[in-house]
Amino acid sequence: MSYTAPVKDMLFVMNELAGLAAVNALPGCEDATPETAEAILEENAKFCSEVVAPLNHSADKEPSSWADGKVTTSPGFKEAFRQFGEAGWQGVQHPVEFGGQGLPKLLATPCIEMLNSANLSFALCPLLTDGTIEALMTAGTQQQKETFIANFISGKWTGTMNLTEPQAGSDLALVRTRAVPEGDGTYKLFGTKIFITYGEHDMAENIVHLVLARTPNAPEGVKGISLFIVPKFLVNADGSLGARNDVHCVSIEHKLGIKASPTAVLQFGDHGGAIGTLVGEENRGLEYMFIMMNAARFAVGIQGLSVSERAYQKAVAYARDRIQSRDLAGSPGPVAIIHQPDVRRMLMSMRAQIEAARALSYVAAATSDAAHFSDDEATRKSNQAFYEYLVPIVKGWITEMSIDVTSTGVQVHGGMGFIEETGAAQYYRDARILPIYEGTTAIQANDLVGRKTARDGGAVAKGILAQVRKTVSELQGDAQLQPIAARLGEAADALEQVVDYVVANVKSDIKAVFAGSVPYLKMAGVVLGGWQMARAAAVSAAKLKAGEGDGKFYEAKLATARFYADQILPQALAYRTAIVDGGAAVMALAEEQF
Amino acid sequence: MSYTAPVKDMLFVMNELAGLAAVNALPGCEDATPETAEAILEENAKFCSEVVAPLNHSADKEPSSWADGKVTTSPGFKEAFRQFGEAGWQGVQHPVEFGGQGLPKLLATPCIEMLNSANLSFALCPLLTDGTIEALMTAGTQQQKETFIANFISGKWTGTMNLTEPQAGSDLALVRTRAVPEGDGTYKLFGTKIFITYGEHDMAENIVHLVLARTPNAPEGVKGISLFIVPKFLVNADGSLGARNDVHCVSIEHKLGIKASPTAVLQFGDHGGAIGTLVGEENRGLEYMFIMMNAARFAVGIQGLSVSERAYQKAVAYARDRIQSRDLAGSPGPVAIIHQPDVRRMLMSMRAQIEAARALSYVAAATSDAAHFSDDEATRKSNQAFYEYLVPIVKGWITEMSIDVTSTGVQVHGGMGFIEETGAAQYYRDARILPIYEGTTAIQANDLVGRKTARDGGAVAKGILAQVRKTVSELQGDAQLQPIAARLGEAADALEQVVDYVVANVKSDIKAVFAGSVPYLKMAGVVLGGWQMARAAAVSAAKLKAGEGDGKFYEAKLATARFYADQILPQALAYRTAIVDGGAAVMALAEEQF
């Protein structure tokens, strides 16, 4: 049930693929030296594996519970969260002026990965608080920042996102919660929000809800939604806690997974109105919420990576321990099942996809840092565009992949995997929410097709493909790398055809193009993940040639990249056919023919 | 939560693809007329949807429970099982001389599909009893048959399969349970069996365990295993129940899914020895158990189909009801999500795979009937070989597919899918056991590679491929069918390359070949399922041309076949690459590099 943080692989990706040195050279990132990064990762690894990871399975068995409007979290959570806040882990990527460490996203990302590997349910609370901080840093007043952010970073208070209502899931145009101005700068809110992660709990003194609502006479649809701060306890002028606000948790959900994370139904204003203050301007709430959501979407992609890594470690441990059947190539007695080719294939498939996901998401984080910190506007712009193209892929592809990886993890365990005590099944259950919340895979794919590909005529996508081709040509000289280059080249060609198809047909045949949106997203993940695997292979081959570092580690990188090239990348060609030729059949049936 | 049996599609597959008329013409199958088939299906559909299906979700919430060695099944199970037995459903495919209906497998298969769609947990009890009947019919003495089979068919008694022990999962060579001859024709058994489905319950008067055990001085390994009948209550000479036997259920498992089905740990002989009688000859137990397992493997494949169908129906119903977002092509207000292209893609993907699985498994059932009933030895032989090739594919491919389909079913529901009350999550949990029990997918794939492909140099596989090519050429004239023919042709070529690769390399590079065994199995499923979809399309096009029958039904068949060809069949090409080129990388890492 233990978790060992893959710090060595994380550092490899940070240093060799994501360019930590370049990030470190950005203005404001002077503290993010490779040495500091290693020290922080080691320290975070210790905290996550020793304090948080041991609570994962026990909390699944004893989930958070609701009684009389109060939520009691799983045993150990409160104390672990106190330690988390005190150690400063909430503040890694947040401003120094409010007590954070002000470190780049590239450094925060492995910390988030580790926390989520240790305990997905636990990590959701800080994840939502991160989003709240980002939204307030962008759109909040100085007073709002001062009132809330330091308390978030210290772990005294936590934040939530309140979007969904019973009739408004993915479609926020349908939001009905009302916010009535009181004339004193405050508003009274009335309505019901559902699926509010950590909407109520006992780990913090205050819970600060960011709530989407409509003011009177606001325009219909998404252009009439404003964002409000509604704290559980009102905050006095001196920063102390005041009266209990009229927001109450009426129930929590009984879920398939992440059971320790309370998913609240919140009732606003049943006793006179919940007092809230506006964030930014009226009717621009969705815009601000998107800041939060983009941060959260990236983080949920990391959750997919995290739960996959945990499932992989458990599967490897079982495969090493479980003695069963002889070796196919002959052995005197039964051997550990890790010697069986199909078990090996399953483990390699988990491993290869995890490494690709880690590499691509860390590269995305570094791009975000360049977009944020660079003093050159053109660099900021191009990196921002690259990052925004990658966000739906990191969210959609990695979380969909995590379903497959955690399912494979169960399969490696055979019958024991189906027994809840074993623990492998928990990852399979937990992972299932990831392609749903913070925007389903279809929502991510719509974003990828509409805003990220069609809008600029595929320019950003083509720019990235040019970089992929550069990698292909760099690999081509080396006999060992040539097979990887060949597969990557084919896959890049296929992706380019898909980008061309999307751009050419999005107006004339919108339904066919969007019918291919999720396959396009998955394909982009497969290809760009394969690109990072190829880059990792090139670095590893060079290190081996130079006789530098841990040869076994680099050899494993090469073998894993080759596995990815042979077994995962060819899926890109099947996706191309499905997207380019498969659009018409998707919509062929009438509704009543289903 | 309701289930509507897809009787129309079942009859289409039976009549048009599996050749019910030809089965009906076999000696002994005179009763299996198309009219009888339709009547039986309608009656079974009524029973399954009205009596059994309503217990599915409630039983998941109130699973079977253990106390003091006794297992209480979920509310309603006992009564439903009584009705099941009384109505004669256990006996559909079993001999008339013991009270069965003696109908062919092609007719029993849709009944098994419906029962499992209605309630996977409930259906497991009859499934195991079916296997017990088959084993006794093959290897039992006349007296054993007379003592047990009529009571099985009437539903008074049920049967179990006892293979697994804590140290012996997939590897039966490690079985340790001892059977000591008493000199009076009986044996005393001592040992522990785990994962025994319905090993203890309250739905029948007696539970008859078929148990693998070793006699003293038996050879080591699988050649020293014998099969014993060990009833819970001994049976007196007059057929009445005698003393309680020394086999006791010491616990049941806490599982991810199929929670209403009790999975027992059985202790044999803790109080002096469990009395058993030998089935067939000593040391031939595994051979007899394989009879049971082959029947059970096919049935578990059907379970994959069943749970997929149920998940699909639920997803369609939700997609029709849930109003959310505007139509992409423009609509005044929000529409049901079934209008969204990605929801449509998900539903089509579920539907297409389900139809392919139903067609291939029913075709396999008809082949089994020809192998069993034909009066021509060559026909029996060729059909038996075809059937045996298909069994691991039906088991492995359909159950793996069911993970994907039930996962997609959750995704269609968005956030509601993750809430247990919705019911979609149950199918996702239930399905997860299917690629594990009755032989994991790897075990099926080993069988496909070793016994079913390599042993005859690929002859049976090539024979089937020749039939696939015949279908391709039949479709080629028709413009509407041409795109399907093209994809099927490509996929068949790829499968042939894989068969050649397996045959050529299985001796020289055994690990690489077996590393590709599961991809080969899945690929064979994809291609042969696509073959059946193509055949369905050809029949439908002909019906439409002739103006016969329900035009909407046949148009939907054509569109679904086209979807399958564009979106599913291209996976075959990716599998080919993975199998033929990907073997080496699978085994490249040393154990300590994981």
Interface residues (C-beta under 8 A of the other chain):
Chain A: T164 Q167 A168 G169 S170 D171 A173 L174 I194 F195 E253 H254 K255 L256 G257 V316 A319 R320 I323 Q324 S325 L328 A329 P334 A336 I338 H339 Q340 P341 D342 V343 R344 R345 L347 M348 R351 I403 S407 V410 Q411 G414 G415 M416 G417 F418 I419 E420 E421 A425 Y428 R429 R432 I433 P435 I436 Y437 T440 T441 A442 A445 N446 P483 I510 K511 A512 F514 A515 G516 S517 V518 P519 K552 E555 A556 A559 T560 R562 F563 D566 Q567 P570 Q571 L573 A574 T577 A578 D581 G582 A584 A585 V586 M587 A588 L589 A590 E591 Q593 F594
Chain B: T164 Q167 A168 G169 S170 D171 A173 L174 I194 F195 E253 H254 K255 L256 G257 V316 A319 R320 R322 I323 Q324 S325 L328 A329 P334 A336 I338 H339 Q340 P341 D342 V343 R344 R345 L347 M348 R351 I403 S407 V410 Q411 G414 G415 M416 G417 F418 I419 E420 E421 A425 Y428 R429 R432 I433 P435 I436 Y437 T440 T441 A442 A445 N446 P483 R487 I510 K511 A512 F514 A515 G516 S517 V518 P519 K552 E555 A556 A559 T560 R562 F563 D566 Q567 P570 Q571 L573 A574 T577 A578 D581 G582 A584 A585 V586 M587 A588 L589 A590 E591 Q593 F594
